[in-house]
Structure formats: C-alpha cells, structure tokens
Amino acid sequence: MNYRKVTKPAAAMTLSLVLAAGSMTPTMAATNTKNKEENIYVNLDDNGSIDGVYVINSYDLKKDQKVVDYGNYSSTTNLSSDSKLTQENGKITVNGEKGKFYYQGNLDSAKIPWNVDILYELDGETIDAKELAGKSGKLKITMKIRQNKGADKDFFENYLLQVSMALNTKQCKNIKADGATAANSGDNKQLMYNIMAGQEKDITITTDVED
C-alpha cells in the first residue's frame, strides 16, 4: 500500500494528512521494481493552502540493480547513496544498491483531492495563526475538509484520508477532540481521524493554551 502524507506546523500544533489507497501520483508509468512505496509530502500555509510538494520514493531492492522510474519532477535527490540520478523527459534512472533505497523528487505544482481550510478562534474571537505566538486562552481549531473539484475526482472517491494532529501538552491543556483517537507521544497528544473515501468533514478541537 502506498501512503501520501501532508504536513504542516502551526503554533504548538503539527498536522499531517495521510492518503491511503492505490496510487495518487505524479508518476506516469510503473517502475521496473515491484517493491515500491511513494510518500507525497505537502507543506501547507497556516490557512491550509499548498506551499510546496515533494515526493519520497522508496524501494526494497533484492539485489544491486538499475532503477527506472517516471515523474514530472523539477529536481531530484538521491537520499541513499552517492550514485547519480539521471532525469530526462520524465524518466529517472539510477544505480541502486541492495536493500532500502530512497530518492526525493520535488514538484513545482500539484493538486491534492481535498481543499483544507484551517480556522482559529481564541477566547471566542477569530485570530490569524501568525498572531497566536505568545498568546494564552481558550483556543478553538476548526478544519474544513472539502473535495477539491479541480483535482481528479477518482482520488477523492477512492482514497481514505487520515488526519493526524499533535498538540504539545506543555502548552495545551484540557484538550477536547470529539471523534478522535487519542494517544500520548512524549510531550504530545496525538489525535487521529479517519475520513472515508468520498466524504467531507469538519474537525473541531478545543484546548486551553498558554504562551
């Protein structure tokens, strides 16, 4: 199974969206290896708009071999070895060594199947995320996840969306998140939501924040 991940930092919160299903991908054809996973990371602005996209392609190579992949990348980086990546007309080739092999491809533009709007209220008043630093009070975070009708609808209709949010418990107390699966991870409270394929959702989290 391939995983697509979207990440975003905001104040004392980090957010990731994980898309799980077949292949929503900038690649145009199959690779020459069967054991491949592809992770797409989308950096978001404070309001949820896209601010950059890159792809981590990973392989489980059973032997030293030439890897051939396809993608419309603006640039690529070998994350596993000193072997040179060659990119020509969307075709990427590299000599891979036995074991785990990773390379990164950067995208100038990409569309995800959802539009994400993130809204913040502090003590009942709407506030911009950039103004939250140093503030204290009752914080309400609302995520509005809607279908991106400018993207291929097949992805929206067939992909499970997993929303993961981590709140720093040193700054966030009395966390309330209806519908979330919660777990402790060090100083963070990890909140997890599953959104079924073809669905839109509003997520609301409230917490008392300090500094």
Contacts in CASP RR format, 6 or more apart in sequence:
PFRMAT RR
TARGET T0000
AUTHOR 0000-0000-0000
METHOD contacts of the structure
MODEL  1
MNYRKVTKPAAAMTLSLVLAAGSMTPTMAATNTKNKEENIYVNLDDNGSI
DGVYVINSYDLKKDQKVVDYGNYSSTTNLSSDSKLTQENGKITVNGEKGK
FYYQGNLDSAKIPWNVDILYELDGETIDAKELAGKSGKLKITMKIRQNKG
ADKDFFENYLLQVSMALNTKQCKNIKADGATAANSGDNKQLMYNIMAGQE
KDITITTDVED
1 20 0 8 1.000
1 21 0 8 1.000
1 22 0 8 1.000
1 37 0 8 1.000
2 20 0 8 1.000
2 21 0 8 1.000
2 22 0 8 1.000
2 23 0 8 1.000
2 25 0 8 1.000
2 37 0 8 1.000
2 38 0 8 1.000
2 39 0 8 1.000
3 18 0 8 1.000
3 19 0 8 1.000
3 20 0 8 1.000
3 37 0 8 1.000
3 38 0 8 1.000
3 39 0 8 1.000
4 17 0 8 1.000
4 18 0 8 1.000
4 19 0 8 1.000
4 20 0 8 1.000
4 24 0 8 1.000
4 38 0 8 1.000
4 39 0 8 1.000
4 40 0 8 1.000
4 112 0 8 1.000
4 159 0 8 1.000
5 16 0 8 1.000
5 17 0 8 1.000
5 18 0 8 1.000
5 19 0 8 1.000
5 39 0 8 1.000
5 40 0 8 1.000
5 41 0 8 1.000
5 42 0 8 1.000
6 15 0 8 1.000
6 16 0 8 1.000
6 17 0 8 1.000
6 18 0 8 1.000
6 19 0 8 1.000
6 40 0 8 1.000
6 41 0 8 1.000
6 42 0 8 1.000
6 44 0 8 1.000
6 112 0 8 1.000
6 116 0 8 1.000
7 14 0 8 1.000
7 15 0 8 1.000
7 16 0 8 1.000
7 41 0 8 1.000
7 42 0 8 1.000
7 43 0 8 1.000
7 44 0 8 1.000
8 14 0 8 1.000
8 15 0 8 1.000
8 16 0 8 1.000
8 43 0 8 1.000
8 44 0 8 1.000
8 45 0 8 1.000
8 46 0 8 1.000
8 48 0 8 1.000
8 118 0 8 1.000
9 15 0 8 1.000
10 46 0 8 1.000
10 118 0 8 1.000
10 129 0 8 1.000
10 132 0 8 1.000
11 129 0 8 1.000
11 132 0 8 1.000
11 133 0 8 1.000
11 209 0 8 1.000
12 167 0 8 1.000
12 168 0 8 1.000
12 171 0 8 1.000
12 172 0 8 1.000
12 209 0 8 1.000
13 141 0 8 1.000
13 165 0 8 1.000
13 166 0 8 1.000
13 167 0 8 1.000
13 168 0 8 1.000
13 172 0 8 1.000
14 165 0 8 1.000
14 166 0 8 1.000
15 44 0 8 1.000
15 118 0 8 1.000
15 143 0 8 1.000
15 163 0 8 1.000
15 164 0 8 1.000
15 165 0 8 1.000
15 166 0 8 1.000
16 163 0 8 1.000
16 164 0 8 1.000
16 165 0 8 1.000
17 42 0 8 1.000
17 112 0 8 1.000
17 114 0 8 1.000
17 116 0 8 1.000
17 161 0 8 1.000
17 162 0 8 1.000
17 163 0 8 1.000
17 164 0 8 1.000
18 161 0 8 1.000
18 162 0 8 1.000
18 163 0 8 1.000
18 164 0 8 1.000
19 40 0 8 1.000
19 112 0 8 1.000
19 113 0 8 1.000
19 155 0 8 1.000
19 159 0 8 1.000
19 160 0 8 1.000
19 161 0 8 1.000
19 162 0 8 1.000
20 159 0 8 1.000
20 160 0 8 1.000
20 162 0 8 1.000
21 155 0 8 1.000
21 158 0 8 1.000
21 159 0 8 1.000
21 160 0 8 1.000
21 197 0 8 1.000
22 158 0 8 1.000
22 159 0 8 1.000
23 38 0 8 1.000
24 40 0 8 1.000
24 112 0 8 1.000
24 113 0 8 1.000
24 152 0 8 1.000
24 155 0 8 1.000
24 159 0 8 1.000
25 38 0 8 1.000
25 40 0 8 1.000
25 55 0 8 1.000
26 40 0 8 1.000
26 55 0 8 1.000
26 71 0 8 1.000
26 72 0 8 1.000
26 73 0 8 1.000
26 107 0 8 1.000
26 110 0 8 1.000
27 38 0 8 1.000
27 69 0 8 1.000
27 70 0 8 1.000
27 71 0 8 1.000
28 70 0 8 1.000
28 71 0 8 1.000
28 72 0 8 1.000
28 90 0 8 1.000
29 70 0 8 1.000
31 59 0 8 1.000
31 67 0 8 1.000
31 68 0 8 1.000
31 69 0 8 1.000
31 70 0 8 1.000
32 66 0 8 1.000
32 67 0 8 1.000
32 68 0 8 1.000
33 59 0 8 1.000
33 61 0 8 1.000
33 65 0 8 1.000
33 67 0 8 1.000
35 59 0 8 1.000
35 60 0 8 1.000
35 61 0 8 1.000
35 62 0 8 1.000
36 57 0 8 1.000
36 58 0 8 1.000
36 59 0 8 1.000
36 69 0 8 1.000
37 57 0 8 1.000
37 58 0 8 1.000
38 55 0 8 1.000
38 56 0 8 1.000
38 57 0 8 1.000
38 58 0 8 1.000
39 55 0 8 1.000
39 56 0 8 1.000
39 58 0 8 1.000
40 53 0 8 1.000
40 54 0 8 1.000
40 55 0 8 1.000
40 110 0 8 1.000
41 53 0 8 1.000
41 54 0 8 1.000
41 55 0 8 1.000
41 56 0 8 1.000
42 50 0 8 1.000
42 52 0 8 1.000
42 53 0 8 1.000
42 110 0 8 1.000
42 112 0 8 1.000
43 50 0 8 1.000
43 51 0 8 1.000
43 52 0 8 1.000
43 53 0 8 1.000
44 50 0 8 1.000
44 51 0 8 1.000
44 116 0 8 1.000
44 118 0 8 1.000
45 51 0 8 1.000
46 118 0 8 1.000
46 128 0 8 1.000
46 129 0 8 1.000
46 130 0 8 1.000
47 117 0 8 1.000
47 118 0 8 1.000
47 129 0 8 1.000
48 116 0 8 1.000
48 117 0 8 1.000
48 118 0 8 1.000
50 110 0 8 1.000
50 112 0 8 1.000
52 107 0 8 1.000
53 106 0 8 1.000
53 107 0 8 1.000
53 109 0 8 1.000
53 110 0 8 1.000
54 104 0 8 1.000
54 105 0 8 1.000
54 106 0 8 1.000
54 107 0 8 1.000
55 73 0 8 1.000
55 104 0 8 1.000
55 105 0 8 1.000
55 106 0 8 1.000
55 107 0 8 1.000
56 79 0 8 1.000
56 102 0 8 1.000
56 103 0 8 1.000
56 104 0 8 1.000
56 105 0 8 1.000
57 69 0 8 1.000
57 102 0 8 1.000
57 103 0 8 1.000
57 104 0 8 1.000
57 105 0 8 1.000
58 100 0 8 1.000
58 101 0 8 1.000
58 102 0 8 1.000
59 67 0 8 1.000
59 96 0 8 1.000
59 99 0 8 1.000
59 100 0 8 1.000
59 101 0 8 1.000
59 102 0 8 1.000
60 99 0 8 1.000
60 100 0 8 1.000
61 67 0 8 1.000
61 96 0 8 1.000
61 97 0 8 1.000
61 98 0 8 1.000
61 99 0 8 1.000
61 100 0 8 1.000
61 101 0 8 1.000
62 98 0 8 1.000
62 99 0 8 1.000
63 98 0 8 1.000
64 95 0 8 1.000
64 96 0 8 1.000
64 97 0 8 1.000
64 98 0 8 1.000
65 95 0 8 1.000
65 96 0 8 1.000
66 93 0 8 1.000
66 94 0 8 1.000
66 95 0 8 1.000
66 96 0 8 1.000
67 92 0 8 1.000
67 93 0 8 1.000
67 94 0 8 1.000
67 95 0 8 1.000
67 96 0 8 1.000
67 101 0 8 1.000
68 91 0 8 1.000
68 92 0 8 1.000
68 93 0 8 1.000
69 91 0 8 1.000
69 92 0 8 1.000
69 93 0 8 1.000
69 103 0 8 1.000
70 90 0 8 1.000
70 91 0 8 1.000
70 92 0 8 1.000
71 90 0 8 1.000
71 91 0 8 1.000
71 92 0 8 1.000
71 105 0 8 1.000
72 90 0 8 1.000
72 107 0 8 1.000
73 87 0 8 1.000
73 90 0 8 1.000
73 92 0 8 1.000
73 105 0 8 1.000
73 106 0 8 1.000
73 107 0 8 1.000
74 105 0 8 1.000
74 106 0 8 1.000
74 107 0 8 1.000
74 108 0 8 1.000
75 105 0 8 1.000
75 106 0 8 1.000
76 85 0 8 1.000
76 87 0 8 1.000
76 92 0 8 1.000
76 103 0 8 1.000
76 104 0 8 1.000
76 105 0 8 1.000
76 106 0 8 1.000
77 85 0 8 1.000
77 103 0 8 1.000
77 104 0 8 1.000
77 105 0 8 1.000
78 84 0 8 1.000
78 85 0 8 1.000
78 94 0 8 1.000
78 103 0 8 1.000
79 102 0 8 1.000
79 103 0 8 1.000
79 104 0 8 1.000
80 96 0 8 1.000
80 97 0 8 1.000
80 100 0 8 1.000
80 101 0 8 1.000
80 102 0 8 1.000
80 103 0 8 1.000
81 96 0 8 1.000
81 97 0 8 1.000
81 101 0 8 1.000
83 94 0 8 1.000
83 95 0 8 1.000
83 96 0 8 1.000
83 97 0 8 1.000
84 94 0 8 1.000
85 92 0 8 1.000
85 93 0 8 1.000
85 94 0 8 1.000
85 103 0 8 1.000
86 92 0 8 1.000
86 93 0 8 1.000
86 94 0 8 1.000
92 103 0 8 1.000
94 103 0 8 1.000
111 148 0 8 1.000
111 150 0 8 1.000
111 151 0 8 1.000
111 152 0 8 1.000
112 148 0 8 1.000
112 151 0 8 1.000
113 147 0 8 1.000
113 148 0 8 1.000
113 151 0 8 1.000
113 152 0 8 1.000
113 153 0 8 1.000
113 155 0 8 1.000
113 156 0 8 1.000
113 159 0 8 1.000
114 145 0 8 1.000
114 146 0 8 1.000
114 147 0 8 1.000
114 148 0 8 1.000
114 156 0 8 1.000
114 161 0 8 1.000
114 200 0 8 1.000
115 145 0 8 1.000
115 146 0 8 1.000
115 147 0 8 1.000
115 148 0 8 1.000
116 143 0 8 1.000
116 144 0 8 1.000
116 145 0 8 1.000
117 143 0 8 1.000
117 144 0 8 1.000
117 146 0 8 1.000
118 129 0 8 1.000
118 141 0 8 1.000
118 142 0 8 1.000
118 143 0 8 1.000
118 144 0 8 1.000
119 126 0 8 1.000
119 141 0 8 1.000
119 142 0 8 1.000
119 143 0 8 1.000
119 144 0 8 1.000
120 126 0 8 1.000
120 127 0 8 1.000
120 128 0 8 1.000
120 129 0 8 1.000
120 132 0 8 1.000
120 139 0 8 1.000
120 140 0 8 1.000
120 141 0 8 1.000
120 142 0 8 1.000
121 127 0 8 1.000
121 139 0 8 1.000
121 140 0 8 1.000
121 142 0 8 1.000
122 132 0 8 1.000
122 135 0 8 1.000
122 137 0 8 1.000
122 138 0 8 1.000
122 139 0 8 1.000
122 140 0 8 1.000
122 209 0 8 1.000
123 137 0 8 1.000
123 138 0 8 1.000
124 138 0 8 1.000
124 140 0 8 1.000
127 135 0 8 1.000
132 139 0 8 1.000
132 209 0 8 1.000
134 211 0 8 1.000
135 209 0 8 1.000
135 211 0 8 1.000
136 209 0 8 1.000
136 210 0 8 1.000
136 211 0 8 1.000
137 208 0 8 1.000
137 209 0 8 1.000
137 210 0 8 1.000
138 206 0 8 1.000
138 207 0 8 1.000
138 208 0 8 1.000
138 209 0 8 1.000
139 172 0 8 1.000
139 206 0 8 1.000
139 207 0 8 1.000
139 208 0 8 1.000
139 209 0 8 1.000
140 204 0 8 1.000
140 205 0 8 1.000
140 206 0 8 1.000
141 204 0 8 1.000
141 205 0 8 1.000
141 206 0 8 1.000
141 207 0 8 1.000
142 202 0 8 1.000
142 203 0 8 1.000
142 204 0 8 1.000
143 163 0 8 1.000
143 201 0 8 1.000
143 202 0 8 1.000
143 203 0 8 1.000
143 204 0 8 1.000
144 202 0 8 1.000
145 161 0 8 1.000
145 163 0 8 1.000
145 195 0 8 1.000
145 200 0 8 1.000
145 201 0 8 1.000
145 202 0 8 1.000
145 203 0 8 1.000
146 200 0 8 1.000
147 153 0 8 1.000
147 156 0 8 1.000
147 198 0 8 1.000
147 200 0 8 1.000
148 156 0 8 1.000
156 197 0 8 1.000
156 198 0 8 1.000
157 197 0 8 1.000
157 198 0 8 1.000
158 197 0 8 1.000
158 198 0 8 1.000
159 197 0 8 1.000
160 194 0 8 1.000
160 195 0 8 1.000
160 196 0 8 1.000
160 197 0 8 1.000
161 194 0 8 1.000
161 195 0 8 1.000
161 197 0 8 1.000
162 192 0 8 1.000
162 193 0 8 1.000
162 194 0 8 1.000
162 195 0 8 1.000
163 192 0 8 1.000
163 193 0 8 1.000
163 194 0 8 1.000
163 195 0 8 1.000
163 203 0 8 1.000
164 190 0 8 1.000
164 191 0 8 1.000
164 192 0 8 1.000
164 193 0 8 1.000
165 177 0 8 1.000
165 180 0 8 1.000
165 190 0 8 1.000
165 191 0 8 1.000
165 192 0 8 1.000
165 205 0 8 1.000
166 185 0 8 1.000
166 188 0 8 1.000
166 189 0 8 1.000
166 190 0 8 1.000
166 191 0 8 1.000
167 175 0 8 1.000
167 188 0 8 1.000
167 189 0 8 1.000
167 191 0 8 1.000
167 205 0 8 1.000
167 207 0 8 1.000
168 187 0 8 1.000
168 188 0 8 1.000
169 175 0 8 1.000
169 184 0 8 1.000
169 187 0 8 1.000
169 188 0 8 1.000
169 189 0 8 1.000
170 187 0 8 1.000
171 209 0 8 1.000
171 210 0 8 1.000
171 211 0 8 1.000
172 189 0 8 1.000
172 207 0 8 1.000
172 208 0 8 1.000
172 209 0 8 1.000
173 207 0 8 1.000
173 208 0 8 1.000
173 209 0 8 1.000
173 210 0 8 1.000
174 206 0 8 1.000
174 207 0 8 1.000
174 208 0 8 1.000
175 182 0 8 1.000
175 189 0 8 1.000
175 191 0 8 1.000
175 205 0 8 1.000
175 206 0 8 1.000
175 207 0 8 1.000
176 205 0 8 1.000
176 206 0 8 1.000
176 207 0 8 1.000
177 191 0 8 1.000
177 203 0 8 1.000
177 204 0 8 1.000
177 205 0 8 1.000
177 206 0 8 1.000
178 204 0 8 1.000
179 193 0 8 1.000
180 191 0 8 1.000
180 192 0 8 1.000
180 193 0 8 1.000
180 203 0 8 1.000
180 205 0 8 1.000
181 191 0 8 1.000
181 192 0 8 1.000
181 193 0 8 1.000
182 189 0 8 1.000
182 190 0 8 1.000
182 191 0 8 1.000
182 192 0 8 1.000
183 189 0 8 1.000
183 190 0 8 1.000
183 192 0 8 1.000
184 190 0 8 1.000
191 205 0 8 1.000
193 201 0 8 1.000
193 203 0 8 1.000
195 201 0 8 1.000
END
